[in-house]
């Protein structure tokens, strides 16, 4: 008898897959943000401070959304 996880097997699988995809998607998204920032700095080195600030802000927003998605996936397994 498993009291922690949901009784529905599909909920457990879906929650785990959803949480994993959210983490992978966030990693890819932050990689694209970093790639764009490095390319922008290479093209216009004098704008490095503005580009860096925008890159950090965008990466933080992506991480926030990914955190919500991972928590939703984990909740799907436990509810």
ABEGO torsion letter per residue (X at the ends): XBAABBABAAAAAAAAAAAAAAAAAAAAAAAAAAAAAAAAAAABAAAAAAAAAAAAAAAAAAAAAAAAAAAAAAAAAAX
